[in-house]
């Protein structure tokens, strides 16, 4: 059974903790295997060179000189490429040779260059626009949202996000904001002209007549029910020197006339008092819009109402009602909110999938948004790359990079051995031919 290696080596930022499997362990084993293979090529070239030179010194034939030349060039190529590959990660043989150990010594400069490269070639406005335009997000997104299953998924996720947001928000904070916003808006905006225009339209349409009818009916019923109270009130207001029977007669007379007046007004839509009410309301609507004194009185009344604790409590309680309603709607799969959201998503997706003008608009919006983000935060993104690399340990960074690319770099050594041998053989052959 194969057991995964647990590494205690530190990565660029300190490495995995004890007991954590090192993801680069297998890569490092692969690098070591390729190093042995590349070194094997050098060893083979060395052995061949020694045997060929020995054979040439014995006079075993002209072939020995050719083989020795090829093996010698292969050794040179192998050693040169070993030096080049090793110099990337450390100093060959520990010698302080200039321009070696490039990654450890030039780590910060390489990080800055990498950040600049990413910024210039991947985070430019033109690259982002070209890539997004080629993808065609508008049509793809429309086709995806037009699928009922996807619309259900988006609706469900949106409802969950809404529930989460409403749960996280503190009611006291939101209530204070809502109360302050409503109060400030109401206090800063004059309400009299708007009320005057509204009242003017209601009177013109006759919408107030139902209210007048209701008042007349309620007044008649109240007089019938409290007749004795009305007569007692009239008698109580009479002078003390009048006889009591006279006061009673006057009270009865006043009550009967008042009841008759209210009854006639209730039963007669053309009653003169109703016309008087219409004129009064019309005049009052005009005064609300044009009379400075009336407008000032309305403003004072409005400010007095807003300052009352009862009104402030009512405004603050609006958020609680709205929150409860929205949470209930978000949790109920059959609520009007979720059904309308799903329906709107399906309709929008269908339009986006077929309407090329809408697709172009969506693509343009996304391109503008992505371009803005890229151009605004490009320096922060590239600096994140350079600062992250600068924070890595130089030695561990070199080891990590070698673990990722070292295996492929060993092929350079192998190729150097083979190509060097072939080139050496070619040069030796050409020199022999030229020497006759």
C-alpha positions as CSV (number, residue, x, y, z in Angstrom):
1,X,0.0,0.0,0.0
2,X,1.3,3.4,-0.9
3,X,1.4,6.0,1.8
4,X,1.3,9.7,0.9
5,X,4.3,11.7,2.0
6,X,3.7,14.1,4.8
7,X,6.0,17.1,4.4
8,X,7.3,19.5,7.0
9,X,8.8,21.7,4.3
10,X,7.6,25.3,4.2
11,X,6.0,26.7,1.1
12,X,6.3,30.3,-0.1
13,X,4.3,31.5,2.9
14,X,5.5,29.0,5.5
15,X,4.3,25.7,4.0
16,X,1.8,23.2,5.3
17,X,1.4,22.6,8.9
18,X,2.5,19.4,10.6
19,X,0.4,16.4,9.5
20,X,-0.7,18.1,6.3
21,X,0.1,16.3,3.0
22,X,2.5,18.4,0.9
23,X,1.0,18.7,-2.6
24,X,4.5,19.3,-4.1
25,X,6.0,16.1,-2.7
26,X,5.1,14.0,-5.7
27,X,6.4,16.7,-8.0
28,X,9.7,16.8,-6.2
29,X,10.0,13.0,-6.6
30,X,9.4,13.4,-10.3
31,X,12.1,16.1,-10.5
32,X,14.6,13.9,-8.8
33,X,13.9,11.0,-11.2
34,X,14.4,13.3,-14.2
35,X,17.6,14.6,-12.7
36,X,18.9,11.1,-12.4
37,X,18.0,10.4,-16.0
38,X,19.7,13.6,-17.2
39,X,22.8,12.8,-15.1
40,X,22.7,9.3,-16.6
41,X,23.0,10.7,-20.1
42,X,26.0,12.7,-18.9
43,X,27.5,9.6,-17.3
44,X,26.9,7.6,-20.5
45,X,28.6,10.3,-22.6
46,X,31.5,10.3,-20.2
47,X,32.0,6.6,-20.3
48,X,31.7,6.5,-24.1
49,X,34.2,9.3,-24.4
50,X,36.7,7.4,-22.1
51,X,36.2,4.2,-24.0
52,X,36.5,5.9,-27.4
53,X,39.7,7.7,-26.5
54,X,41.1,4.4,-25.2
55,X,40.2,2.7,-28.4
56,X,41.6,5.6,-30.5
57,X,44.9,5.4,-28.6
58,X,45.1,1.7,-29.4
59,X,44.5,2.4,-33.0
60,X,41.3,0.4,-33.2
61,X,40.0,2.4,-36.1
62,X,39.0,5.9,-37.4
63,X,35.5,5.4,-35.9
64,X,36.9,5.8,-32.4
65,X,37.9,9.4,-33.1
66,X,34.4,10.2,-34.3
67,X,32.7,8.6,-31.3
68,X,35.1,10.4,-28.9
69,X,34.3,13.8,-30.6
70,X,30.6,13.2,-30.4
71,X,30.8,12.1,-26.7
72,X,33.1,15.0,-25.8
73,X,30.6,17.5,-27.3
74,X,27.8,15.7,-25.6
75,X,29.6,16.1,-22.3
76,X,30.1,19.8,-22.9
77,X,26.5,20.3,-23.8
78,X,25.3,18.4,-20.8
79,X,27.5,20.3,-18.4
80,X,26.5,23.7,-20.0
81,X,22.8,22.9,-19.7
82,X,23.2,21.6,-16.2
83,X,24.9,24.9,-15.3
84,X,22.1,26.9,-16.9
85,X,19.3,24.9,-15.3
86,X,20.9,24.9,-11.9
87,X,21.7,28.6,-12.0
88,X,18.0,29.3,-12.1
89,X,17.4,28.0,-8.6
90,X,20.8,28.0,-6.8
91,X,24.5,28.7,-7.2
92,X,26.2,25.8,-9.0
93,X,28.5,23.9,-6.7
94,X,27.9,26.7,-4.2
95,X,30.3,29.0,-6.0
96,X,29.4,32.8,-6.0
97,X,29.3,33.0,-9.8
98,X,27.6,36.2,-11.1
99,X,24.1,35.8,-12.5
100,X,23.3,32.5,-10.8
101,X,20.6,31.7,-8.3
102,X,18.4,33.9,-10.3
103,X,15.0,33.1,-8.8
104,X,16.1,33.5,-5.1
105,X,18.1,36.7,-5.8
106,X,15.7,38.2,-8.3
107,X,12.4,37.0,-6.7
108,X,11.1,40.5,-6.0
109,X,12.0,41.8,-9.4
110,X,10.4,38.8,-11.0
111,X,7.2,39.3,-9.0
112,X,7.1,42.9,-10.1
113,X,7.7,41.9,-13.7
114,X,5.0,39.2,-13.4
115,X,2.5,41.8,-12.1
116,X,3.3,44.2,-14.9
117,X,3.0,41.4,-17.4
118,X,-0.4,40.5,-16.1
119,X,-1.6,44.1,-16.0
120,X,-0.4,44.9,-19.5
121,X,-1.6,41.7,-21.2
122,X,-4.6,40.4,-19.2
123,X,-6.0,43.5,-17.4
124,X,-6.1,46.0,-20.3
125,X,-9.5,47.4,-21.3
126,X,-9.1,46.3,-24.9
127,X,-8.4,42.7,-23.9
128,X,-11.3,42.5,-21.5
129,X,-13.7,44.0,-24.0
130,X,-12.5,41.7,-26.8
131,X,-12.8,38.6,-24.7
132,X,-16.3,39.4,-23.3
133,X,-17.5,40.4,-26.8
134,X,-16.3,37.0,-28.1
135,X,-18.1,35.1,-25.4
136,X,-21.5,36.7,-26.0
137,X,-22.6,36.7,-22.4
138,X,-26.0,38.3,-23.2
139,X,-27.3,35.6,-25.4
140,X,-25.8,32.8,-23.2
141,X,-27.2,34.2,-20.0
142,X,-30.6,34.7,-21.6
143,X,-30.8,31.1,-22.8
144,X,-29.7,29.9,-19.4
145,X,-32.2,32.0,-17.5
146,X,-35.0,31.1,-19.9
147,X,-34.8,27.5,-18.7
148,X,-37.5,27.0,-16.0
149,X,-35.2,24.9,-13.8
150,X,-32.5,27.6,-13.9
151,X,-35.1,30.4,-13.2
152,X,-36.3,28.4,-10.2
153,X,-32.7,28.1,-9.0
154,X,-32.1,31.8,-9.4
155,X,-35.3,32.6,-7.6
156,X,-34.5,30.3,-4.7
157,X,-31.0,31.7,-4.3
158,X,-32.3,35.2,-4.5
159,X,-34.9,34.4,-1.8
160,X,-32.3,32.8,0.4
161,X,-30.0,35.9,0.0
162,X,-32.9,38.2,0.8
163,X,-33.7,36.2,3.9
164,X,-30.1,36.2,5.0
165,X,-29.8,39.9,4.5
166,X,-33.0,40.6,6.4
167,X,-31.8,38.3,9.2
168,X,-28.4,40.0,9.5
169,X,-29.7,43.6,9.5
170,X,-30.4,45.0,13.0
171,X,-33.9,46.2,13.3
172,X,-33.0,49.1,15.5
173,X,-30.4,50.4,13.0
174,X,-32.8,50.1,10.0
175,X,-35.7,51.6,11.9
176,X,-33.6,54.6,12.8
177,X,-32.5,55.0,9.1
178,X,-36.0,54.6,7.8
179,X,-37.5,57.0,10.4
180,X,-34.8,59.6,9.7
181,X,-35.2,59.3,6.0
182,X,-39.0,59.6,6.0
183,X,-39.0,62.4,8.5
184,X,-36.3,64.4,6.6
185,X,-38.1,63.9,3.3
186,X,-41.5,64.9,4.7
187,X,-40.0,67.9,6.6
188,X,-38.1,69.2,3.5
189,X,-41.0,68.9,1.1
190,X,-44.0,71.3,1.2
191,X,-47.2,69.2,1.2
192,X,-49.9,71.9,0.9
193,X,-49.7,72.4,-3.0
194,X,-49.8,68.6,-3.5
195,X,-52.8,68.2,-1.2
196,X,-54.5,71.1,-2.9
197,X,-54.1,69.5,-6.4
198,X,-55.3,66.2,-5.0
199,X,-58.4,67.8,-3.4
200,X,-59.1,69.7,-6.5
201,X,-59.2,66.6,-8.6
202,X,-61.3,64.7,-6.1
203,X,-63.9,67.6,-6.0
204,X,-63.9,67.9,-9.8
205,X,-64.6,64.1,-10.1
206,X,-67.2,64.2,-7.3
207,X,-65.2,61.7,-5.3
208,X,-65.9,63.6,-2.1
209,X,-69.7,63.0,-2.3
210,X,-69.5,59.5,-0.9
211,X,-67.8,60.9,2.2
212,X,-70.5,63.6,2.5
213,X,-73.2,60.9,2.2
214,X,-71.5,58.9,5.0
215,X,-71.2,62.0,7.2
216,X,-74.9,62.8,6.7
217,X,-76.0,59.3,7.5
218,X,-73.8,59.0,10.6
219,X,-75.0,62.5,11.8
220,X,-78.7,61.6,11.3
221,X,-78.2,58.3,13.2
222,X,-76.4,60.1,16.0
223,X,-79.1,62.7,16.3
224,X,-81.8,60.0,16.5
225,X,-79.9,58.1,19.1
226,X,-78.8,61.1,21.2
227,X,-81.8,63.4,20.9
228,X,-82.2,64.0,24.6
229,X,-78.5,64.9,24.9
230,X,-78.9,67.6,22.2
231,X,-82.0,69.1,23.9
232,X,-80.3,69.1,27.3
233,X,-77.3,70.9,25.8
234,X,-79.6,73.6,24.3
235,X,-81.5,74.0,27.5
236,X,-78.3,74.2,29.5
237,X,-77.1,77.1,27.4
238,X,-80.2,79.2,27.9
239,X,-80.2,82.3,30.1
240,X,-81.0,81.7,33.8
241,X,-84.0,84.2,33.8
242,X,-86.0,82.3,31.1
243,X,-88.7,79.9,32.3
244,X,-87.8,76.2,32.1
245,X,-90.7,75.2,29.9
246,X,-89.6,77.9,27.4
247,X,-86.1,76.4,27.4
248,X,-87.5,73.0,26.9
249,X,-89.7,74.1,24.0
250,X,-86.7,75.9,22.4
251,X,-84.5,72.8,22.8
252,X,-87.1,70.6,21.2
253,X,-87.5,73.1,18.4
254,X,-83.8,73.3,17.8
255,X,-83.4,69.5,17.8
256,X,-86.3,69.0,15.4
257,X,-84.9,71.6,13.0
258,X,-81.5,70.2,13.2
259,X,-82.8,66.7,12.6
260,X,-84.9,67.9,9.6
261,X,-81.9,69.7,8.1
262,X,-79.7,66.7,8.4
263,X,-82.4,64.4,7.1
264,X,-83.0,66.6,4.0
265,X,-79.3,66.9,3.4
266,X,-79.0,63.1,3.6
267,X,-81.9,62.4,1.3
268,X,-81.4,65.2,-1.2
269,X,-78.3,65.1,-3.5
270,X,-79.2,68.6,-4.7
271,X,-79.5,70.1,-1.2
272,X,-78.0,73.7,-1.0
273,X,-75.8,72.7,1.8
274,X,-74.2,70.1,-0.4
275,X,-73.4,72.8,-2.9
276,X,-72.0,74.9,-0.1
277,X,-69.7,71.9,0.8
278,X,-68.6,71.6,-2.8
279,X,-67.7,75.4,-3.0
280,X,-65.9,75.2,0.4
281,X,-63.8,72.3,-0.7
282,X,-63.0,73.9,-4.1
283,X,-62.0,77.2,-2.4
284,X,-59.9,75.3,0.2
285,X,-58.1,73.4,-2.6
286,X,-57.3,76.7,-4.3
287,X,-56.0,78.2,-1.1
288,X,-53.8,75.2,-0.4
289,X,-52.1,75.9,-3.7
290,X,-51.9,79.6,-3.8
291,X,-52.6,81.2,-0.4
292,X,-49.3,81.8,1.6
293,X,-51.1,81.9,5.0
294,X,-52.9,78.6,4.4
295,X,-49.8,76.9,3.2
296,X,-47.9,78.1,6.3
297,X,-50.6,76.8,8.6
298,X,-50.5,73.4,6.8
299,X,-46.7,73.3,7.2
300,X,-46.9,74.1,10.9
301,X,-49.5,71.3,11.3
302,X,-47.3,68.9,9.4
303,X,-44.3,69.7,11.5
304,X,-46.3,69.4,14.7
305,X,-47.5,65.9,13.6
306,X,-44.0,64.7,12.7
307,X,-42.7,65.8,16.1
308,X,-45.3,63.8,18.0
309,X,-43.9,60.5,19.6
310,X,-46.9,58.6,18.3
311,X,-46.1,59.5,14.7
312,X,-42.4,58.7,15.1
313,X,-43.3,55.3,16.6
314,X,-45.6,54.6,13.7
315,X,-42.9,55.5,11.1
316,X,-40.4,53.3,12.9
317,X,-42.8,50.4,13.0
318,X,-43.0,50.5,9.2
319,X,-39.8,48.6,8.9
320,X,-40.9,45.8,11.2
321,X,-44.1,45.3,9.1
322,X,-42.2,45.4,5.8
323,X,-39.5,43.1,7.1
324,X,-42.0,40.5,8.3
325,X,-43.9,40.7,5.0
326,X,-40.7,40.2,2.9
327,X,-39.4,37.3,5.0
328,X,-42.7,35.5,4.8
329,X,-42.9,36.1,1.0
330,X,-39.3,34.9,0.6
331,X,-39.9,31.7,2.5
332,X,-43.2,30.8,0.8
333,X,-42.5,29.1,-2.6
334,X,-46.0,30.1,-3.7
335,X,-45.9,33.7,-2.6
336,X,-46.6,36.4,-5.1
337,X,-43.1,37.8,-4.7
338,X,-41.4,34.6,-5.7
339,X,-43.9,33.8,-8.5
340,X,-43.5,37.2,-10.0
341,X,-39.8,37.0,-9.7
342,X,-39.7,33.7,-11.5
343,X,-42.1,34.9,-14.2
344,X,-40.0,38.0,-14.7
345,X,-36.8,36.0,-15.0
346,X,-38.3,33.7,-17.6
347,X,-39.6,36.6,-19.6
348,X,-36.3,38.4,-19.3
349,X,-34.4,35.3,-20.3
350,X,-36.6,34.7,-23.3
351,X,-36.1,38.3,-24.5
352,X,-32.3,38.1,-24.0
353,X,-32.1,34.8,-25.9
354,X,-33.9,36.2,-29.0
355,X,-33.6,40.0,-28.9
356,X,-30.3,41.0,-30.5
357,X,-30.7,44.6,-29.4
358,X,-31.2,43.6,-25.8
359,X,-28.2,41.2,-26.0
360,X,-26.1,44.1,-27.3
361,X,-27.2,46.3,-24.4
362,X,-26.4,43.6,-21.8
363,X,-23.0,42.9,-23.4
364,X,-22.2,46.6,-23.4
365,X,-23.2,47.0,-19.8
366,X,-21.0,44.1,-18.8
367,X,-18.1,45.3,-20.8
368,X,-18.4,48.7,-19.3
369,X,-18.6,47.3,-15.8
370,X,-15.7,44.9,-16.3
371,X,-13.6,47.6,-18.0
372,X,-14.3,50.0,-15.1
373,X,-13.2,47.4,-12.6
374,X,-10.1,46.5,-14.5
375,X,-8.9,50.1,-15.2
376,X,-9.8,51.3,-11.7
377,X,-8.3,48.4,-9.7
378,X,-5.5,47.1,-12.1
379,X,-2.8,48.6,-10.0
380,X,-4.2,47.0,-6.8
381,X,-4.4,43.6,-8.6
382,X,-0.9,43.8,-10.0
383,X,0.5,45.0,-6.7
384,X,-1.2,42.1,-5.0
385,X,0.9,39.8,-7.2
386,X,4.2,41.6,-6.6
387,X,3.6,42.0,-2.9
388,X,2.6,38.4,-2.5
389,X,5.7,37.2,-4.3
390,X,7.8,39.6,-2.2
391,X,6.5,38.1,1.0
392,X,7.5,34.6,0.0
393,X,10.7,33.1,1.4
394,X,13.4,33.1,-1.4
395,X,14.6,29.6,-0.8
396,X,11.2,28.0,-0.5
397,X,10.0,30.0,-3.5
398,X,12.9,28.5,-5.5
399,X,12.1,25.0,-4.3
400,X,8.4,25.4,-5.1
401,X,9.0,26.7,-8.6
402,X,11.5,23.9,-9.2
403,X,9.0,21.4,-8.1
404,X,6.5,22.6,-10.7
405,X,8.8,23.2,-13.7
406,X,12.0,21.4,-12.8
407,X,11.0,18.1,-14.4
408,X,10.5,19.7,-17.8
409,X,13.8,21.7,-17.4
410,X,15.7,18.4,-17.0
411,X,14.8,17.7,-20.6
412,X,17.0,20.7,-21.5
413,X,19.9,18.8,-20.1
414,X,19.0,15.6,-22.0
415,X,18.5,17.5,-25.2
416,X,21.8,19.3,-24.6
417,X,23.6,16.0,-24.3
418,X,22.1,14.6,-27.4
419,X,22.2,17.7,-29.6
420,X,25.7,18.5,-28.4
421,X,26.9,15.1,-29.4
422,X,25.3,15.4,-32.8
423,X,26.7,18.9,-33.4
424,X,30.2,17.8,-32.1
425,X,30.1,14.8,-34.5
426,X,29.1,17.1,-37.4
427,X,31.8,19.6,-36.7
428,X,34.5,16.9,-36.3
429,X,33.3,15.3,-39.6
430,X,33.4,18.5,-41.5
431,X,36.8,19.4,-40.1
432,X,38.2,16.0,-41.2
433,X,36.7,16.4,-44.7
434,X,38.1,19.9,-44.9
435,X,41.6,18.7,-43.7
436,X,41.6,16.1,-46.5
